[in-house]
Amino acid sequence: GLSKTLDKLFVPFDLGVEYIDEWAGTFPTVYPQNDDDYEKWFWANVRHVNMFYHWWLMNIRDSPVSLQERLVLCWHGHFATDIRMNIEVAQHVYNQYRLLQKMCMGNFREFVREMTQNIAMQLFLNLHDNYAYFGKKYINENYARELMELHTMGIFDEHRQRNYTQKDVSEAARGLTGWHSKPSELGDGYMAMFSRFIPERWDKD
């Protein structure tokens, strides 16, 4: 019947990470300084990224009756990031995929909030480069602009009136200062997996 069908369509699921369990969810190591070690690190990461995409396709192929993976693809297109640009670490891409899975059927306001705090999104749209420090402002409007233009309201309303101004973008960028990576508990040899708000980097003036 209709009600049971709808219930089944909105049931989340997890098929596990056996295919990528050697690295999924672990803290990535920092880029090695030695050229030979860096080359090994680089190609290992390329292999992990390719494994991730294979695993994602396997999830789509093997998913039960559910809207989850279709919605993940939809939201992945909406909150678009690109592995070839600022994001190049397999664990960051994996974490973003898990966020899409977690929030794809949930509250959109909370979805936007969590995506703003996601390392992959912050790296892709330069939110890490948006901060104030010792009285100097280094305001990067990239994320604030995309937040309004692509992620939420869009440039124009149904009457072709602008939904926001350049001042709105500038003020939003100032309000979003302070976000940066949270150090790994494993030490300096590992990259961050999560972000944190640092009041000292926030433009409070």
Backbone bond lengths (Angstrom), bond angles and torsions (degrees), N, CA, C in turn:
res aa  C-N    CA-C-N  psi(-1)  N-CA   C-N-CA  omega(-1)  CA-C   N-CA-C  phi
1 G - - - 1.446 - - 1.521 111.72 -
2 L 1.325 115.75 172.47 1.459 120.79 -175.11 1.528 112.57 -62.38
3 S 1.318 117.81 -48.82 1.466 120.32 -174.50 1.523 111.45 -63.47
4 K 1.322 117.91 -42.56 1.464 120.29 179.65 1.528 111.12 -69.69
5 T 1.318 116.40 -34.36 1.464 119.92 176.75 1.528 110.47 -63.86
6 L 1.337 116.66 -44.59 1.465 120.66 178.65 1.528 111.09 -63.16
7 D 1.341 116.01 -41.42 1.462 119.62 177.41 1.523 110.94 -58.44
8 K 1.306 116.01 -42.55 1.465 120.53 -177.74 1.523 111.06 -68.67
9 L 1.327 117.19 -37.48 1.463 121.12 -179.03 1.526 112.10 -63.91
10 F 1.330 117.09 -29.71 1.456 120.30 -175.10 1.527 113.44 -103.92
11 V 1.317 116.79 19.69 1.464 120.29 176.43 1.535 108.94 -87.98
12 P 1.344 118.30 122.79 1.467 120.02 176.16 1.523 110.93 -75.06
13 F 1.308 117.19 161.49 1.468 121.42 -179.59 1.527 109.20 -151.19
14 D 1.304 115.63 164.50 1.467 121.96 177.70 1.517 107.69 -141.65
15 L 1.318 116.55 119.83 1.461 121.42 -177.91 1.531 112.87 -91.87
16 G 1.335 116.95 5.08 1.458 118.74 176.83 1.520 112.76 86.10
17 V 1.341 115.31 172.88 1.471 121.02 -175.15 1.528 111.99 -123.83
18 E 1.316 116.97 27.21 1.463 118.75 -175.52 1.527 112.75 -54.21
19 Y 1.317 117.17 -36.73 1.467 120.89 -176.50 1.529 111.98 -69.85
20 I 1.327 116.84 -26.90 1.476 120.44 -176.78 1.526 111.31 -125.21
21 D 1.327 117.29 23.56 1.463 119.31 -173.18 1.521 113.94 -71.75
22 E 1.339 118.35 -11.03 1.468 119.12 178.36 1.518 112.09 -69.50
23 W 1.361 117.56 -19.96 1.464 119.24 -177.57 1.516 114.09 -139.84
24 A 1.316 119.32 -19.01 1.470 121.43 -174.06 1.525 111.23 -62.55
25 G 1.328 116.15 129.38 1.447 121.00 177.75 1.513 115.19 83.41
26 T 1.337 116.91 -5.34 1.460 119.97 178.92 1.525 109.73 -89.74
27 F 1.322 116.13 159.14 1.457 120.06 176.88 1.524 108.98 -74.21
28 P 1.353 118.94 127.20 1.468 120.68 177.54 1.525 111.12 -71.15
29 T 1.307 115.74 148.48 1.462 119.48 177.81 1.520 110.00 -78.49
30 V 1.322 115.49 156.48 1.463 121.95 177.82 1.526 108.79 -72.74
31 Y 1.354 116.29 149.08 1.459 120.11 178.79 1.529 110.64 -53.70
32 P 1.340 118.53 126.34 1.470 119.91 176.57 1.529 110.84 -66.14
33 Q 1.325 116.37 148.82 1.461 121.67 179.59 1.520 112.11 -83.53
34 N 1.312 116.96 -31.48 1.459 121.71 178.55 1.528 110.42 -70.78
35 D 1.335 117.06 134.15 1.472 120.88 -175.29 1.525 112.48 -59.05
36 D 1.329 116.62 -44.63 1.471 119.49 -178.81 1.524 111.20 -64.68
37 D 1.331 116.20 -42.88 1.466 120.08 179.34 1.521 111.09 -67.27
38 Y 1.343 116.43 -36.83 1.458 119.29 179.17 1.525 110.58 -64.35
39 E 1.327 116.82 -40.77 1.468 119.39 179.93 1.521 110.66 -62.25
40 K 1.339 116.29 -40.88 1.471 119.50 177.30 1.529 110.78 -63.96
41 W 1.351 115.96 -44.11 1.458 120.27 178.76 1.521 110.78 -61.37
42 F 1.326 115.82 -44.00 1.463 121.29 -176.69 1.523 110.88 -60.61
43 W 1.327 117.61 -49.37 1.462 120.23 -175.88 1.530 111.64 -72.49
44 A 1.329 116.51 -29.51 1.468 118.93 174.34 1.531 109.77 -65.94
45 N 1.321 116.50 -40.69 1.466 120.11 178.70 1.522 111.44 -66.82
46 V 1.342 117.44 -39.60 1.469 120.89 176.29 1.525 109.77 -59.02
47 R 1.334 116.09 -42.33 1.465 119.86 178.31 1.528 110.50 -63.20
48 H 1.331 116.97 -40.77 1.463 120.34 179.90 1.532 111.32 -66.01
49 V 1.323 116.66 -39.72 1.472 119.92 177.81 1.527 110.11 -62.14
50 N 1.326 116.96 -45.93 1.469 120.05 178.54 1.527 111.25 -62.50
51 M 1.337 116.20 -39.31 1.463 119.81 176.61 1.524 110.92 -61.73
52 F 1.341 115.90 -39.28 1.456 119.30 179.43 1.520 111.44 -59.73
53 Y 1.333 116.50 -47.25 1.459 118.89 -178.67 1.519 111.46 -66.51
54 H 1.313 118.20 -35.72 1.467 120.27 174.95 1.530 109.98 -62.39
55 W 1.334 115.43 -44.25 1.470 120.61 -179.94 1.517 111.17 -62.68
56 W 1.334 116.57 -40.72 1.467 120.61 178.46 1.534 110.15 -61.32
57 L 1.320 116.78 -45.46 1.467 119.95 177.76 1.525 111.57 -63.04
58 M 1.337 116.28 -35.92 1.462 119.69 176.58 1.529 110.54 -64.46
59 N 1.342 116.95 -38.53 1.459 119.58 176.96 1.520 111.47 -62.13
60 I 1.340 115.90 -41.74 1.465 119.81 177.71 1.521 110.32 -63.07
61 R 1.323 115.88 -44.81 1.468 120.68 -178.98 1.520 112.39 -63.42
62 D 1.335 116.67 -41.33 1.459 121.05 -171.67 1.531 113.78 -98.31
63 S 1.326 117.51 4.03 1.464 119.65 -175.88 1.518 110.96 -66.46
64 P 1.335 116.78 144.00 1.468 119.86 174.61 1.527 110.29 -72.61
65 V 1.333 115.97 -175.02 1.463 119.84 178.36 1.526 107.63 -67.22
66 S 1.329 116.83 106.17 1.460 122.32 -177.00 1.518 108.55 -167.29
67 L 1.323 116.45 152.20 1.462 121.15 175.34 1.531 112.41 -84.32
68 Q 1.318 117.04 -6.43 1.458 120.47 -169.11 1.522 113.65 -52.32
69 E 1.322 118.35 -57.93 1.463 119.63 -174.31 1.530 112.05 -68.52
70 R 1.312 117.84 -29.19 1.472 120.04 174.09 1.528 110.50 -66.19
71 L 1.329 115.97 -41.10 1.457 119.92 178.38 1.528 111.29 -69.76
72 V 1.332 117.07 -35.85 1.476 120.41 175.94 1.523 109.79 -58.84
73 L 1.322 116.84 -45.42 1.470 120.24 178.22 1.522 111.11 -63.49
74 C 1.323 116.60 -41.26 1.466 121.08 178.50 1.521 110.90 -59.67
75 W 1.339 116.51 -50.23 1.459 120.21 -177.77 1.527 112.12 -71.80
76 H 1.318 117.12 -28.85 1.465 120.13 174.97 1.531 109.85 -62.81
77 G 1.330 116.97 -36.64 1.456 120.05 175.43 1.518 112.20 -71.73
78 H 1.331 116.60 -31.94 1.472 120.96 -179.28 1.530 111.18 -73.99
79 F 1.331 116.15 -50.94 1.465 121.72 177.16 1.527 108.40 -95.18
80 A 1.318 115.55 64.37 1.465 120.38 -168.90 1.524 112.02 -71.00
81 T 1.324 115.95 133.79 1.459 123.21 169.58 1.522 106.79 -131.59
82 D 1.327 116.66 168.96 1.463 120.12 -174.27 1.518 109.42 -139.32
83 I 1.330 116.80 119.36 1.461 122.75 -179.36 1.524 111.92 -60.22
84 R 1.332 117.63 -24.91 1.465 120.05 -174.49 1.521 112.93 -81.96
85 M 1.308 117.33 -8.26 1.465 119.14 -176.96 1.526 109.88 -105.30
86 N 1.314 118.82 -115.35 1.460 120.65 -173.83 1.521 113.73 -75.02
87 I 1.327 118.07 -21.10 1.460 120.68 -179.41 1.519 107.93 -98.15
88 E 1.318 116.66 123.11 1.455 117.90 -179.47 1.516 112.62 -138.88
89 V 1.313 117.40 12.63 1.456 121.13 -177.06 1.522 109.64 -111.31
90 A 1.325 116.29 127.18 1.456 121.16 -174.49 1.522 112.37 -59.10
91 Q 1.340 117.20 -40.08 1.462 119.64 -178.64 1.523 112.35 -63.10
92 H 1.337 117.66 -33.70 1.459 120.08 178.66 1.528 110.90 -67.75
93 V 1.320 116.19 -40.62 1.461 120.24 178.26 1.534 110.42 -65.51
94 Y 1.329 115.34 -41.33 1.466 120.20 178.21 1.524 110.98 -61.33
95 N 1.339 117.40 -44.41 1.456 120.89 179.65 1.521 112.06 -62.44
96 Q 1.329 116.52 -38.64 1.457 118.98 178.15 1.525 110.98 -66.29
97 Y 1.318 117.13 -39.22 1.461 120.52 176.72 1.525 110.75 -60.12
98 R 1.331 117.03 -41.97 1.459 120.68 178.47 1.532 111.20 -64.25
99 L 1.324 116.52 -35.42 1.462 120.00 175.98 1.528 110.41 -65.40
100 L 1.323 117.19 -42.58 1.467 120.58 177.36 1.526 110.88 -60.41
101 Q 1.333 116.15 -41.85 1.466 119.71 177.29 1.528 111.09 -62.14
102 K 1.316 116.03 -44.45 1.465 121.60 -176.15 1.526 111.76 -64.74
103 M 1.346 117.29 -40.50 1.453 120.91 -170.35 1.520 114.51 -103.77
104 C 1.319 119.51 -3.13 1.469 121.08 -170.20 1.525 113.38 -62.74
105 M 1.324 118.04 -24.37 1.471 121.02 178.87 1.520 112.02 -111.47
106 G 1.342 117.15 11.29 1.449 120.36 -171.91 1.515 114.49 -103.03
107 N 1.329 115.25 -159.11 1.453 123.30 -177.22 1.523 110.50 -74.61
108 F 1.332 117.30 128.98 1.464 120.49 -174.74 1.527 112.17 -67.75
109 R 1.319 117.76 -37.59 1.468 120.92 178.67 1.526 110.27 -59.16
110 E 1.337 116.56 -46.22 1.462 120.40 179.00 1.533 111.24 -68.97
111 F 1.321 115.93 -33.54 1.468 121.46 176.89 1.529 109.90 -59.55
112 V 1.334 116.84 -49.14 1.464 121.30 179.40 1.527 110.40 -62.62
113 R 1.317 116.84 -41.07 1.458 120.79 179.80 1.539 110.46 -60.91
114 E 1.323 116.49 -47.13 1.469 119.30 -178.60 1.523 111.82 -69.61
115 M 1.330 117.09 -36.02 1.461 119.15 178.17 1.525 110.55 -66.19
116 T 1.331 117.70 -34.19 1.456 121.34 176.90 1.524 110.81 -62.55
117 Q 1.324 116.80 -31.58 1.457 121.42 -178.27 1.527 112.64 -91.06
118 N 1.313 117.65 0.83 1.461 121.75 -177.64 1.527 110.79 -79.21
119 I 1.323 116.82 131.88 1.469 121.80 -176.85 1.525 111.74 -58.22
120 A 1.329 117.65 -44.33 1.464 120.25 -177.69 1.523 110.86 -60.56
121 M 1.332 117.25 -44.23 1.457 120.56 178.89 1.520 111.02 -66.71
122 Q 1.310 117.14 -41.37 1.464 120.59 -179.51 1.531 110.94 -62.68
123 L 1.322 116.75 -40.76 1.463 119.90 179.04 1.525 111.08 -69.93
124 F 1.322 116.12 -40.59 1.463 120.24 -176.29 1.522 112.11 -66.02
125 L 1.342 116.88 -39.24 1.468 120.66 -176.72 1.530 112.72 -111.31
126 N 1.318 116.41 23.47 1.476 122.70 166.32 1.520 114.93 64.30
127 L 1.337 117.92 26.96 1.453 118.72 178.03 1.531 111.09 -67.46
128 H 1.327 117.21 -26.23 1.470 120.77 175.11 1.523 111.53 -63.18
129 D 1.324 116.60 -26.86 1.469 121.31 -176.89 1.529 112.09 -91.92
130 N 1.313 117.40 12.84 1.459 123.27 -176.35 1.528 108.59 -113.37
131 Y 1.343 116.65 99.41 1.465 118.31 -174.38 1.527 110.88 -161.18
132 A 1.322 114.83 166.75 1.466 122.87 171.86 1.529 106.93 -120.85
133 Y 1.323 115.91 143.33 1.461 118.89 -175.33 1.519 110.12 -151.72
134 F 1.341 115.77 120.49 1.466 121.93 179.40 1.535 112.07 50.93
135 G 1.325 115.12 46.46 1.454 120.26 175.55 1.516 115.29 83.54
136 K 1.325 118.67 -9.06 1.461 121.92 177.97 1.527 109.31 -100.89
137 K 1.336 115.20 140.31 1.458 120.32 -177.58 1.528 110.44 -108.68
138 Y 1.305 114.61 130.03 1.466 121.62 176.37 1.524 106.58 -121.15
139 I 1.322 115.23 75.86 1.465 120.88 -172.18 1.535 109.73 -87.60
140 N 1.316 115.35 121.41 1.460 122.34 175.73 1.531 107.85 -113.08
141 E 1.321 117.10 117.10 1.468 121.76 -173.08 1.525 113.68 -89.92
142 N 1.311 117.52 3.14 1.463 120.52 -172.27 1.530 112.10 -56.61
143 Y 1.333 116.62 -53.41 1.465 118.53 -177.82 1.528 111.68 -67.78
144 A 1.333 117.44 -43.14 1.466 120.39 -179.04 1.527 110.95 -57.49
145 R 1.336 116.73 -41.21 1.462 120.20 -179.69 1.528 111.08 -66.45
146 E 1.328 116.54 -46.03 1.464 119.55 -179.47 1.531 111.13 -67.84
147 L 1.335 116.44 -32.60 1.460 120.13 176.88 1.523 110.99 -57.20
148 M 1.336 116.14 -42.30 1.467 119.90 -179.96 1.527 112.07 -81.10
149 E 1.332 115.74 -45.38 1.462 119.88 -172.66 1.515 112.89 -72.10
150 L 1.335 117.10 -43.92 1.459 120.92 -172.40 1.527 114.37 -108.39
151 H 1.320 117.27 -38.70 1.460 119.61 -169.96 1.517 113.66 -87.43
152 T 1.331 117.57 -24.90 1.465 117.51 -175.06 1.529 112.35 -129.77
153 M 1.341 118.91 -90.25 1.463 120.16 -165.02 1.524 115.52 -84.45
154 G 1.335 119.17 -25.26 1.458 120.81 -174.13 1.520 111.30 82.01
155 I 1.327 116.33 162.58 1.466 120.52 -175.34 1.525 111.73 -68.66
156 F 1.344 116.91 -45.16 1.465 121.13 -173.94 1.527 111.36 -119.65
157 D 1.337 115.60 153.13 1.454 119.69 172.09 1.530 109.44 -90.33
158 E 1.335 116.44 -171.37 1.465 119.93 -176.57 1.520 112.97 -68.26
159 H 1.332 117.25 -13.80 1.459 121.41 178.32 1.529 112.33 -101.92
160 R 1.329 115.46 11.83 1.466 122.67 179.81 1.527 111.99 65.16
161 Q 1.328 115.55 26.64 1.457 120.63 172.69 1.527 108.80 -94.75
162 R 1.320 116.36 143.09 1.461 119.34 -178.64 1.530 110.79 -66.66
163 N 1.322 115.29 137.91 1.460 121.02 -179.86 1.529 112.89 -84.69
164 Y 1.314 117.54 -18.22 1.461 120.17 -178.70 1.520 109.04 -156.13
165 T 1.319 115.40 165.39 1.465 121.81 -178.59 1.520 109.67 -115.45
166 Q 1.330 115.05 172.14 1.456 119.47 175.21 1.528 111.22 -61.85
167 K 1.321 117.08 -34.89 1.469 119.99 177.08 1.527 110.97 -63.23
168 D 1.329 116.99 -38.15 1.460 120.28 176.38 1.527 110.57 -59.84
169 V 1.340 116.41 -43.53 1.458 120.80 179.13 1.521 110.57 -62.46
170 S 1.322 116.30 -45.86 1.461 120.96 -178.60 1.523 111.58 -62.23
171 E 1.334 116.33 -43.59 1.461 119.64 -179.44 1.527 111.32 -69.85
172 A 1.326 116.94 -36.77 1.467 120.04 176.90 1.526 110.52 -64.05
173 A 1.337 116.35 -40.75 1.464 120.17 178.09 1.522 110.61 -61.51
174 R 1.333 116.63 -42.59 1.460 120.25 177.54 1.531 110.40 -62.57
175 G 1.329 116.25 -41.75 1.461 119.90 -179.88 1.518 113.31 -66.41
176 L 1.337 116.96 -24.29 1.464 121.74 -178.37 1.524 112.68 -92.95
177 T 1.323 117.72 2.63 1.457 118.82 175.94 1.531 109.61 -65.74
178 G 1.312 115.54 157.56 1.464 120.30 175.88 1.508 115.08 104.69
179 W 1.345 118.30 -15.05 1.462 119.60 -179.01 1.528 110.32 -82.93
180 H 1.322 114.73 131.87 1.467 119.63 178.31 1.523 108.24 -153.97
181 S 1.317 115.52 173.42 1.455 120.30 -175.18 1.528 111.64 -71.41
182 K 1.307 115.06 147.44 1.454 122.33 176.18 1.525 108.19 -93.26
183 P 1.327 119.01 123.12 1.473 120.09 -176.66 1.524 111.97 -57.78
184 S 1.315 115.64 147.55 1.458 120.53 176.86 1.522 110.30 -70.03
185 E 1.313 115.64 140.88 1.467 118.81 176.20 1.526 111.66 -70.68
186 L 1.345 116.64 -8.87 1.466 120.24 178.74 1.520 112.75 -83.35
187 G 1.338 117.19 -8.96 1.460 119.29 176.55 1.516 113.24 113.93
188 D 1.330 114.67 -176.78 1.469 122.17 -173.61 1.521 113.71 -67.41
189 G 1.323 118.55 -16.25 1.464 120.68 -179.18 1.515 114.40 -80.27
190 Y 1.333 116.57 2.14 1.458 120.47 -175.90 1.525 111.15 -127.65
191 M 1.322 115.67 143.61 1.462 121.45 178.03 1.526 110.85 -77.79
192 A 1.318 114.44 161.50 1.467 120.52 176.97 1.522 110.76 -71.65
193 M 1.324 115.48 151.46 1.460 121.85 172.91 1.523 111.04 -113.36
194 F 1.331 116.26 -17.88 1.459 121.39 -175.15 1.525 109.31 -134.96
195 S 1.329 116.14 165.58 1.458 120.09 -179.88 1.525 110.26 -112.05
196 R 1.315 115.91 168.22 1.454 122.62 177.68 1.520 108.72 -147.62
197 F 1.315 116.09 158.90 1.451 121.53 176.61 1.523 108.45 -94.11
198 I 1.349 116.53 126.66 1.456 122.32 -179.29 1.524 108.01 -112.30
199 P 1.336 118.11 106.10 1.470 120.78 -175.68 1.526 113.49 -55.13
200 E 1.333 117.41 -33.20 1.463 120.71 -178.52 1.518 112.63 -66.76
201 R 1.321 117.33 -18.80 1.464 121.78 179.32 1.530 112.59 -98.06
202 W 1.317 116.69 3.19 1.472 121.73 -175.76 1.527 109.96 -90.34
203 D 1.326 116.11 137.91 1.459 121.63 178.90 1.519 108.79 -82.95
204 K 1.332 116.54 91.54 1.468 120.84 -175.41 1.519 112.77 -89.20
205 D 1.338 118.76 -7.43 1.471 121.42 -177.02 1.535 111.52 -89.54
